[in-house]
């Protein structure tokens, strides 16, 4: 479906001249699962972010793949009111995660910064673990962007890890699961 989605999005942009997230409604029609776009007809505003995350319907958080695609990824130190609409805060991901049922999966899109990948993955996993109180974290990356996948259920995480590992291997992507949350630098220094 990845190639099909790519062609669809390319067709929307090039042939129809529409760069509009609402076009995904057409793509996901009759796919054998329910596509639930949340507020895709309005721009996300930093000023109303608490209300936005608080009002995600419960029906969208049960037996679901909850996908967050912030413009630039998870929050950064330089996040301010002027650029806040580009990011998802860790506590907002935590709010959604807490409302999700055990069968659901949370997936976060993340641009990768120019820093050591291992250290970045470790720091991101640690922050997510602290805010979401979850240890079941997997990551798929092409070394430019990453998809962070979190579950509440260890058995589901194990099954999903097998599927993601196979997919990553077939596509030549990096797959990491069960990131050790001990500081890798401290461990290397014998601390």
Secondary structure as the mmCIF struct_conf table of DSSP 4:
data_model
#
loop_
_struct_conf.conf_type_id
_struct_conf.id
_struct_conf.beg_label_comp_id
_struct_conf.beg_label_asym_id
_struct_conf.beg_label_seq_id
_struct_conf.end_label_comp_id
_struct_conf.end_label_asym_id
_struct_conf.end_label_seq_id
HELX_RH_AL_P HELX_RH_AL_P1 UNK A 2 UNK A 14
TURN_TY1_P TURN_TY1_P1 UNK A 15 UNK A 15
BEND BEND1 UNK A 16 UNK A 16
HELX_RH_3T_P HELX_RH_3T_P1 UNK A 21 UNK A 23
HELX_RH_AL_P HELX_RH_AL_P2 UNK A 24 UNK A 27
TURN_TY1_P TURN_TY1_P2 UNK A 28 UNK A 30
BEND BEND2 UNK A 31 UNK A 33
BEND BEND3 UNK A 39 UNK A 39
TURN_TY1_P TURN_TY1_P3 UNK A 40 UNK A 41
BEND BEND4 UNK A 42 UNK A 42
HELX_RH_3T_P HELX_RH_3T_P2 UNK A 46 UNK A 48
HELX_RH_AL_P HELX_RH_AL_P3 UNK A 49 UNK A 54
TURN_TY1_P TURN_TY1_P4 UNK A 55 UNK A 55
BEND BEND5 UNK A 56 UNK A 56
HELX_RH_3T_P HELX_RH_3T_P3 UNK A 58 UNK A 60
BEND BEND6 UNK A 61 UNK A 63
STRN STRN1 UNK A 65 UNK A 68
BEND BEND7 UNK A 71 UNK A 72
STRN STRN2 UNK A 73 UNK A 74
TURN_TY1_P TURN_TY1_P5 UNK A 77 UNK A 78
TURN_TY1_P TURN_TY1_P6 UNK A 81 UNK A 83
HELX_RH_3T_P HELX_RH_3T_P4 UNK A 84 UNK A 86
STRN STRN3 UNK A 87 UNK A 88
HELX_RH_AL_P HELX_RH_AL_P4 UNK A 90 UNK A 99
BEND BEND8 UNK A 100 UNK A 100
TURN_TY1_P TURN_TY1_P7 UNK A 102 UNK A 103
STRN STRN4 UNK A 105 UNK A 111
HELX_LH_PP_P HELX_LH_PP_P1 UNK A 112 UNK A 113
BEND BEND9 UNK A 114 UNK A 115
HELX_RH_AL_P HELX_RH_AL_P5 UNK A 117 UNK A 132
STRN STRN5 UNK A 136 UNK A 141
BEND BEND10 UNK A 143 UNK A 144
STRN STRN6 UNK A 145 UNK A 151
BEND BEND11 UNK A 152 UNK A 152
HELX_RH_AL_P HELX_RH_AL_P6 UNK A 154 UNK A 171
TURN_TY1_P TURN_TY1_P8 UNK A 172 UNK A 172
STRN STRN7 UNK A 174 UNK A 177
BEND BEND12 UNK A 178 UNK A 178
BEND BEND13 UNK A 182 UNK A 182
HELX_RH_AL_P HELX_RH_AL_P7 UNK A 184 UNK A 188
TURN_TY1_P TURN_TY1_P9 UNK A 189 UNK A 190
#
